[in-house]
Amino acid sequence: MIDYNNKIFVPLSNSENGEVDLEMQFVYKQAGNIVTSSYSGGRIRSGHLIALVDGQGNLDMRYHQVNDRGEITTGICKSTPEQLPNGKIRMHEKWQWTSGDRSEGESLLEEL
């Protein structure tokens, strides 16, 4: 299992229908197989995620956030890690809104 505790991830790309700003940072905390993070920035005033991590480091995530329009938005995300030659982790994410239009998207995050 990958240890995500205190790892910082920054977005490299996000689908146009996403709300994550490319200037944001996600500081992951891990206890056992549970990963959490609080985040804000750009279009997101406040957000939280919680995930279960499996033996290969895949994250099964749920998130909720308040955007800059004062709306609560929610979603699910499946994140797959890729070990980079420099030892850092790149996360390939496929997500879907569970609120609003229920559209899907993809994001790419990389460890600082």
CYANA upper distance limits for C-alpha pairs under 8 A (distance plus 0.5 A):
  1 MET  CA     53 VAL  CA      8.06
  1 MET  CA     54 ASP  CA      7.05
  1 MET  CA     55 GLY  CA      4.87
  1 MET  CA     56 GLN  CA      6.06
  1 MET  CA     57 GLY  CA      5.79
  2 ILE  CA     55 GLY  CA      8.01
  2 ILE  CA     56 GLN  CA      7.56
  2 ILE  CA     57 GLY  CA      5.49
  3 ASP  CA     30 GLN  CA      7.72
  4 TYR  CA     28 TYR  CA      6.57
  4 TYR  CA     29 LYS  CA      7.08
  4 TYR  CA     30 GLN  CA      6.44
  4 TYR  CA     35 VAL  CA      7.74
  5 ASN  CA     28 TYR  CA      6.11
  5 ASN  CA     29 LYS  CA      4.90
  5 ASN  CA     30 GLN  CA      5.07
  5 ASN  CA     31 ALA  CA      8.17
  5 ASN  CA     35 VAL  CA      8.18
  6 ASN  CA     27 VAL  CA      6.42
  6 ASN  CA     28 TYR  CA      5.82
  6 ASN  CA     29 LYS  CA      5.97
  6 ASN  CA     30 GLN  CA      8.20
  7 LYS  CA     27 VAL  CA      6.31
  7 LYS  CA     28 TYR  CA      6.00
  7 LYS  CA     29 LYS  CA      8.08
  7 LYS  CA    111 GLU  CA      7.25
  7 LYS  CA    112 LEU  CA      8.20
  8 ILE  CA     25 GLN  CA      7.00
  8 ILE  CA     26 PHE  CA      6.00
  8 ILE  CA     27 VAL  CA      4.98
  8 ILE  CA     28 TYR  CA      6.83
  8 ILE  CA    111 GLU  CA      6.05
  8 ILE  CA    112 LEU  CA      6.20
  9 PHE  CA     25 GLN  CA      6.23
  9 PHE  CA     26 PHE  CA      5.61
  9 PHE  CA     27 VAL  CA      7.06
  9 PHE  CA     28 TYR  CA      8.37
  9 PHE  CA    109 LEU  CA      6.44
  9 PHE  CA    110 GLU  CA      5.69
  9 PHE  CA    111 GLU  CA      4.79
  9 PHE  CA    112 LEU  CA      6.38
 10 VAL  CA     22 LEU  CA      7.54
 10 VAL  CA     23 GLU  CA      7.70
 10 VAL  CA     24 MET  CA      6.63
 10 VAL  CA     25 GLN  CA      5.37
 10 VAL  CA     26 PHE  CA      6.91
 10 VAL  CA    109 LEU  CA      5.85
 10 VAL  CA    110 GLU  CA      6.00
 10 VAL  CA    111 GLU  CA      6.93
 10 VAL  CA    112 LEU  CA      7.40
 11 PRO  CA     20 VAL  CA      8.26
 11 PRO  CA     21 ASP  CA      7.94
 11 PRO  CA     22 LEU  CA      5.58
 11 PRO  CA     23 GLU  CA      7.77
 11 PRO  CA     24 MET  CA      7.41
 11 PRO  CA     25 GLN  CA      7.94
 11 PRO  CA    107 SER  CA      7.69
 11 PRO  CA    108 LEU  CA      6.37
 11 PRO  CA    109 LEU  CA      4.73
 11 PRO  CA    110 GLU  CA      6.95
 12 LEU  CA     22 LEU  CA      6.84
 12 LEU  CA    107 SER  CA      8.04
 12 LEU  CA    108 LEU  CA      5.87
 12 LEU  CA    109 LEU  CA      5.89
 12 LEU  CA    110 GLU  CA      7.30
 13 SER  CA     22 LEU  CA      7.33
 13 SER  CA    107 SER  CA      5.97
 13 SER  CA    108 LEU  CA      5.72
 13 SER  CA    109 LEU  CA      7.71
 14 ASN  CA     18 GLY  CA      6.82
 14 ASN  CA     20 VAL  CA      7.57
 14 ASN  CA     22 LEU  CA      8.29
 14 ASN  CA    105 GLY  CA      7.96
 14 ASN  CA    106 GLU  CA      6.45
 14 ASN  CA    107 SER  CA      4.77
 14 ASN  CA    108 LEU  CA      7.05
 15 SER  CA    105 GLY  CA      5.77
 15 SER  CA    106 GLU  CA      6.06
 15 SER  CA    107 SER  CA      6.89
 16 GLU  CA    105 GLY  CA      8.46
 17 ASN  CA    103 SER  CA      8.11
 17 ASN  CA    104 GLU  CA      8.46
 17 ASN  CA    105 GLY  CA      7.50
 18 GLY  CA    105 GLY  CA      7.51
 19 GLU  CA     43 ARG  CA      6.46
 19 GLU  CA     44 ILE  CA      7.29
 19 GLU  CA     67 ASN  CA      8.18
 20 VAL  CA     24 MET  CA      7.71
 20 VAL  CA     41 GLY  CA      8.50
 20 VAL  CA     42 GLY  CA      7.74
 20 VAL  CA     43 ARG  CA      7.48
 20 VAL  CA     44 ILE  CA      7.56
 21 ASP  CA     41 GLY  CA      7.26
 21 ASP  CA     42 GLY  CA      5.75
 21 ASP  CA     43 ARG  CA      7.26
 21 ASP  CA     44 ILE  CA      8.49
 23 GLU  CA     41 GLY  CA      8.00
 23 GLU  CA     42 GLY  CA      8.00
 24 MET  CA     39 TYR  CA      8.10
 24 MET  CA     40 SER  CA      7.49
 24 MET  CA     41 GLY  CA      6.29
 24 MET  CA     42 GLY  CA      7.87
 25 GLN  CA     39 TYR  CA      7.57
 26 PHE  CA     37 SER  CA      6.87
 26 PHE  CA     38 SER  CA      7.63
 26 PHE  CA     39 TYR  CA      6.52
 27 VAL  CA     37 SER  CA      6.37
 27 VAL  CA     38 SER  CA      7.89
 27 VAL  CA     39 TYR  CA      8.37
 28 TYR  CA     35 VAL  CA      6.93
 28 TYR  CA     36 THR  CA      6.23
 28 TYR  CA     37 SER  CA      5.50
 29 LYS  CA     35 VAL  CA      6.03
 29 LYS  CA     36 THR  CA      5.76
 29 LYS  CA     37 SER  CA      6.73
 30 GLN  CA     34 ILE  CA      6.06
 30 GLN  CA     35 VAL  CA      4.89
 30 GLN  CA     36 THR  CA      6.95
 31 ALA  CA     35 VAL  CA      7.17
 33 ASN  CA     52 LEU  CA      6.10
 33 ASN  CA     53 VAL  CA      5.68
 33 ASN  CA     54 ASP  CA      7.55
 34 ILE  CA     50 ILE  CA      7.61
 34 ILE  CA     51 ALA  CA      6.27
 34 ILE  CA     52 LEU  CA      5.38
 34 ILE  CA     53 VAL  CA      6.86
 35 VAL  CA     50 ILE  CA      6.21
 35 VAL  CA     51 ALA  CA      5.54
 35 VAL  CA     52 LEU  CA      6.72
 35 VAL  CA     53 VAL  CA      7.51
 36 THR  CA     48 HIS  CA      7.84
 36 THR  CA     49 LEU  CA      5.98
 36 THR  CA     50 ILE  CA      4.99
 36 THR  CA     51 ALA  CA      6.88
 37 SER  CA     48 HIS  CA      6.18
 37 SER  CA     49 LEU  CA      5.85
 37 SER  CA     50 ILE  CA      7.32
 38 SER  CA     46 SER  CA      7.97
 38 SER  CA     47 GLY  CA      6.15
 38 SER  CA     48 HIS  CA      4.93
 38 SER  CA     49 LEU  CA      7.08
 39 TYR  CA     44 ILE  CA      8.47
 39 TYR  CA     46 SER  CA      6.57
 39 TYR  CA     47 GLY  CA      5.57
 39 TYR  CA     48 HIS  CA      6.70
 40 SER  CA     44 ILE  CA      5.70
 40 SER  CA     45 ARG  CA      5.75
 40 SER  CA     46 SER  CA      5.32
 40 SER  CA     47 GLY  CA      6.46
 41 GLY  CA     45 ARG  CA      6.66
 41 GLY  CA     46 SER  CA      8.24
 43 ARG  CA     67 ASN  CA      6.00
 43 ARG  CA     68 ASP  CA      5.58
 44 ILE  CA     65 GLN  CA      7.23
 44 ILE  CA     66 VAL  CA      6.45
 44 ILE  CA     67 ASN  CA      4.84
 44 ILE  CA     68 ASP  CA      6.34
 45 ARG  CA     65 GLN  CA      7.99
 45 ARG  CA     66 VAL  CA      6.12
 45 ARG  CA     67 ASN  CA      5.97
 45 ARG  CA     68 ASP  CA      6.49
 46 SER  CA     65 GLN  CA      6.04
 46 SER  CA     66 VAL  CA      5.89
 46 SER  CA     67 ASN  CA      7.75
 47 GLY  CA     63 TYR  CA      7.78
 47 GLY  CA     64 HIS  CA      6.24
 47 GLY  CA     65 GLN  CA      4.38
 47 GLY  CA     66 VAL  CA      6.82
 48 HIS  CA     63 TYR  CA      6.22
 48 HIS  CA     64 HIS  CA      6.20
 48 HIS  CA     65 GLN  CA      6.80
 49 LEU  CA     61 MET  CA      7.27
 49 LEU  CA     62 ARG  CA      6.22
 49 LEU  CA     63 TYR  CA      4.75
 49 LEU  CA     64 HIS  CA      7.11
 50 ILE  CA     61 MET  CA      6.16
 50 ILE  CA     62 ARG  CA      6.10
 50 ILE  CA     63 TYR  CA      6.99
 51 ALA  CA     59 LEU  CA      6.28
 51 ALA  CA     60 ASP  CA      5.69
 51 ALA  CA     61 MET  CA      4.53
 51 ALA  CA     62 ARG  CA      6.79
 52 LEU  CA     59 LEU  CA      6.10
 52 LEU  CA     60 ASP  CA      5.80
 52 LEU  CA     61 MET  CA      7.10
 53 VAL  CA     57 GLY  CA      6.06
 53 VAL  CA     58 ASN  CA      5.97
 53 VAL  CA     59 LEU  CA      5.12
 53 VAL  CA     60 ASP  CA      7.06
 54 ASP  CA     58 ASN  CA      6.02
 54 ASP  CA     59 LEU  CA      7.30
 57 GLY  CA     80 THR  CA      7.63
 57 GLY  CA     81 PRO  CA      6.84
 58 ASN  CA     78 LYS  CA      7.79
 58 ASN  CA     79 SER  CA      6.15
 58 ASN  CA     80 THR  CA      5.33
 58 ASN  CA     81 PRO  CA      6.77
 59 LEU  CA     77 CYS  CA      8.35
 59 LEU  CA     78 LYS  CA      6.24
 59 LEU  CA     79 SER  CA      5.44
 59 LEU  CA     80 THR  CA      7.17
 60 ASP  CA     76 ILE  CA      8.25
 60 ASP  CA     77 CYS  CA      6.74
 60 ASP  CA     78 LYS  CA      5.48
 60 ASP  CA     79 SER  CA      7.21
 61 MET  CA     76 ILE  CA      6.15
 61 MET  CA     77 CYS  CA      5.45
 61 MET  CA     78 LYS  CA      6.62
 61 MET  CA     79 SER  CA      8.16
 62 ARG  CA     74 THR  CA      8.07
 62 ARG  CA     75 GLY  CA      6.33
 62 ARG  CA     76 ILE  CA      5.03
 62 ARG  CA     77 CYS  CA      6.75
 63 TYR  CA     74 THR  CA      6.10
 63 TYR  CA     75 GLY  CA      5.88
 63 TYR  CA     76 ILE  CA      6.83
 63 TYR  CA     77 CYS  CA      8.42
 64 HIS  CA     72 ILE  CA      7.38
 64 HIS  CA     73 THR  CA      6.16
 64 HIS  CA     74 THR  CA      4.78
 64 HIS  CA     75 GLY  CA      7.06
 65 GLN  CA     72 ILE  CA      6.06
 65 GLN  CA     73 THR  CA      5.92
 65 GLN  CA     74 THR  CA      6.99
 66 VAL  CA     70 GLY  CA      6.39
 66 VAL  CA     71 GLU  CA      5.88
 66 VAL  CA     72 ILE  CA      5.00
 66 VAL  CA     73 THR  CA      6.79
 67 ASN  CA     71 GLU  CA      6.03
 67 ASN  CA     72 ILE  CA      7.11
 67 ASN  CA     73 THR  CA      7.80
 73 THR  CA     97 TRP  CA      8.03
 73 THR  CA     98 THR  CA      8.25
 73 THR  CA     99 SER  CA      6.27
 73 THR  CA    100 GLY  CA      7.81
 74 THR  CA     97 TRP  CA      6.42
 74 THR  CA     98 THR  CA      5.93
 74 THR  CA     99 SER  CA      6.02
 75 GLY  CA     95 TRP  CA      7.53
 75 GLY  CA     96 GLN  CA      6.06
 75 GLY  CA     97 TRP  CA      4.67
 75 GLY  CA     98 THR  CA      5.11
 75 GLY  CA     99 SER  CA      7.35
 76 ILE  CA     95 TRP  CA      6.09
 76 ILE  CA     96 GLN  CA      6.02
 76 ILE  CA     97 TRP  CA      7.04
 76 ILE  CA     98 THR  CA      7.38
 77 CYS  CA     93 GLU  CA      7.00
 77 CYS  CA     94 LYS  CA      6.15
 77 CYS  CA     95 TRP  CA      4.58
 77 CYS  CA     96 GLN  CA      6.99
 78 LYS  CA     93 GLU  CA      6.16
 78 LYS  CA     94 LYS  CA      5.92
 78 LYS  CA     95 TRP  CA      6.83
 79 SER  CA     91 MET  CA      6.42
 79 SER  CA     92 HIS  CA      5.98
 79 SER  CA     93 GLU  CA      4.83
 79 SER  CA     94 LYS  CA      7.06
 80 THR  CA     91 MET  CA      6.02
 80 THR  CA     92 HIS  CA      5.63
 80 THR  CA     93 GLU  CA      6.93
 81 PRO  CA     89 ILE  CA      6.73
 81 PRO  CA     90 ARG  CA      6.20
 81 PRO  CA     91 MET  CA      5.07
 81 PRO  CA     92 HIS  CA      6.84
 82 GLU  CA     89 ILE  CA      6.12
 82 GLU  CA     90 ARG  CA      5.54
 82 GLU  CA     91 MET  CA      6.70
 82 GLU  CA     92 HIS  CA      8.05
 83 GLN  CA     87 GLY  CA      6.72
 83 GLN  CA     88 LYS  CA      6.63
 83 GLN  CA     89 ILE  CA      5.37
 83 GLN  CA     90 ARG  CA      7.01
 84 LEU  CA     88 LYS  CA      5.88
 84 LEU  CA     89 ILE  CA      6.37
 84 LEU  CA     90 ARG  CA      7.36
 88 LYS  CA    110 GLU  CA      7.97
 88 LYS  CA    111 GLU  CA      6.22
 88 LYS  CA    112 LEU  CA      8.00
 89 ILE  CA    110 GLU  CA      6.43
 89 ILE  CA    111 GLU  CA      5.89
 90 ARG  CA    108 LEU  CA      7.60
 90 ARG  CA    109 LEU  CA      6.19
 90 ARG  CA    110 GLU  CA      4.81
 90 ARG  CA    111 GLU  CA      6.81
 91 MET  CA    108 LEU  CA      6.25
 91 MET  CA    109 LEU  CA      5.52
 91 MET  CA    110 GLU  CA      6.62
 92 HIS  CA    106 GLU  CA      8.05
 92 HIS  CA    107 SER  CA      6.84
 92 HIS  CA    108 LEU  CA      5.57
 92 HIS  CA    109 LEU  CA      7.33
 93 GLU  CA    106 GLU  CA      5.93
 93 GLU  CA    107 SER  CA      5.49
 93 GLU  CA    108 LEU  CA      6.57
 93 GLU  CA    109 LEU  CA      8.36
 94 LYS  CA    104 GLU  CA      7.96
 94 LYS  CA    105 GLY  CA      6.47
 94 LYS  CA    106 GLU  CA      5.07
 94 LYS  CA    107 SER  CA      7.11
 95 TRP  CA    104 GLU  CA      6.15
 95 TRP  CA    105 GLY  CA      5.86
 95 TRP  CA    106 GLU  CA      6.50
 95 TRP  CA    107 SER  CA      8.34
 96 GLN  CA    102 ARG  CA      6.64
 96 GLN  CA    103 SER  CA      6.20
 96 GLN  CA    104 GLU  CA      4.66
 96 GLN  CA    105 GLY  CA      6.72
 97 TRP  CA    101 ASP  CA      7.59
 97 TRP  CA    102 ARG  CA      4.95
 97 TRP  CA    103 SER  CA      6.18
 97 TRP  CA    104 GLU  CA      6.93
 98 THR  CA    102 ARG  CA      5.77
